[in-house]
Amino acid sequence: MKAKLMCAVISFFLLVLPCFSKAAEAQKNDPFMNNETTKNMPDMDLLKDSETIEVKKPFSNQSFEFNLMYHYFDYKEDFPPPGKSTEKGWVPGIYAGWNYNKKNDVYTKIFLEYSFGNTTYDGTTQTGTPITFSDHNNQSFFRFEWDIGYNIAISKSISLKPYVGYGYRNWSRGEVNTTATYSSYNEVYYWHYFPVGIMADLTIGDKLVIQPNAGIRFMFNGKMTANLSELDPGYNDPHFKLGNKPGWYAEIPVTYKFSQTWAIVMKPWYEYSEIGQSDTVPLTYYGTVIGSAYEPSSKTKQYGVNVGVVASY
């Protein structure tokens, strides 16, 4: 009896299962079973293809960025008239960075900048004689910065990213040169700073993102070395402790995405910084003190534009 019952059950499954298989195949090929028909059916979310959904994301969470820079440098030391010391001119450079940017998650960014070129010096000698030159006046600027914050989603297309970080700035100013009128030499400024700022992500459609960014840079441990021994090995190279003053900056990167991986970016920006007057240090010639010197306070304005590519993954 049990053997007959088992045979009957097996026969039933052999007959019925092919019918279910054909019905399922017919449903799969039915043109009326489109997204509009099925989206309101219970548990249809379980049938969504997660890979297809991921491709539709307008922007990836991580990206590398490479830019060409071109900016105007405007530096002025605080000298009582008629004395003055200024540097002005356009300087090219490069920018490279990486960032992790996901809504309602930790935000982080690391970037490097380097620019190099001649500027025009307009100033006076120690005795007040006016001098102006743009040859043998190379400037180089290096910056490293690491920011970390949090991406707060305000809406589907808007988020805010407050952040803090650490930065390092190095500026090599001028080069050794002697003429009948003046002598110039190299000075190296370097300092650390804490950036504190906020950035917004404004997503427009699935191609365009605008990211206004502004913040304060709190300078600390600023120093400068005057390489006087380049003029004459008898001179010492005095080291100055710079006065630490805060500066600020603002930028508006505009990114246009061609694909899930590649995009172009244009980034106009502006930066304002100050250096406080240094301490006074001795000047020596072959070990004998011949005088003293200090680095005056100064102000620097820079503005320019970066243009480059972004690779996301």
Rosetta blueprint (number, residue, H / E / L):
1 M L
2 K H
3 A H
4 K H
5 L H
6 M H
7 C H
8 A H
9 V H
10 I H
11 S H
12 F H
13 F H
14 L H
15 L H
16 V H
17 L H
18 P H
19 C H
20 F H
21 S H
22 K H
23 A H
24 A H
25 E H
26 A H
27 Q H
28 K H
29 N H
30 D L
31 P L
32 F L
33 M L
34 N L
35 N H
36 E H
37 T H
38 T H
39 K L
40 N L
41 M L
42 P L
43 D L
44 M H
45 D H
46 L H
47 L H
48 K L
49 D L
50 S H
51 E H
52 T H
53 I H
54 E H
55 V H
56 K L
57 K L
58 P L
59 F L
60 S L
61 N L
62 Q E
63 S E
64 F E
65 E E
66 F E
67 N E
68 L E
69 M E
70 Y E
71 H E
72 Y E
73 F E
74 D E
75 Y E
76 K E
77 E E
78 D L
79 F L
80 P L
81 P L
82 P L
83 G L
84 K L
85 S E
86 T E
87 E E
88 K E
89 G E
90 W E
91 V E
92 P E
93 G E
94 I E
95 Y E
96 A E
97 G E
98 W E
99 N E
100 Y E
101 N L
102 K L
103 K L
104 N L
105 D E
106 V E
107 Y E
108 T E
109 K E
110 I E
111 F E
112 L E
113 E E
114 Y E
115 S E
116 F E
117 G E
118 N E
119 T L
120 T E
121 Y E
122 D E
123 G E
124 T E
125 T L
126 Q L
127 T L
128 G L
129 T L
130 P E
131 I E
132 T E
133 F E
134 S L
135 D L
136 H L
137 N L
138 N E
139 Q E
140 S E
141 F E
142 F E
143 R E
144 F E
145 E E
146 W E
147 D E
148 I E
149 G E
150 Y E
151 N E
152 I E
153 A E
154 I L
155 S L
156 K L
157 S L
158 I E
159 S E
160 L E
161 K E
162 P E
163 Y E
164 V E
165 G E
166 Y E
167 G E
168 Y E
169 R E
170 N E
171 W E
172 S E
173 R E
174 G L
175 E L
176 V L
177 N E
178 T E
179 T L
180 A L
181 T L
182 Y L
183 S E
184 S E
185 Y L
186 N L
187 E E
188 V E
189 Y E
190 Y E
191 W E
192 H E
193 Y E
194 F E
195 P E
196 V E
197 G E
198 I E
199 M E
200 A E
201 D E
202 L E
203 T E
204 I E
205 G L
206 D L
207 K L
208 L E
209 V E
210 I E
211 Q L
212 P L
213 N E
214 A E
215 G E
216 I E
217 R E
218 F E
219 M E
220 F E
221 N E
222 G E
223 K E
224 M E
225 T E
226 A E
227 N L
228 L H
229 S H
230 E H
231 L L
232 D L
233 P L
234 G L
235 Y E
236 N L
237 D L
238 P L
239 H E
240 F E
241 K E
242 L L
243 G E
244 N E
245 K L
246 P L
247 G E
248 W E
249 Y E
250 A E
251 E E
252 I L
253 P L
254 V E
255 T E
256 Y E
257 K E
258 F L
259 S L
260 Q L
261 T L
262 W E
263 A E
264 I E
265 V E
266 M E
267 K E
268 P E
269 W E
270 Y E
271 E E
272 Y E
273 S E
274 E E
275 I E
276 G E
277 Q L
278 S L
279 D L
280 T L
281 V E
282 P E
283 L E
284 T E
285 Y E
286 Y L
287 G L
288 T E
289 V E
290 I E
291 G E
292 S E
293 A E
294 Y L
295 E L
296 P L
297 S L
298 S E
299 K E
300 T E
301 K E
302 Q E
303 Y E
304 G E
305 V E
306 N E
307 V E
308 G E
309 V E
310 V E
311 A E
312 S E
313 Y L
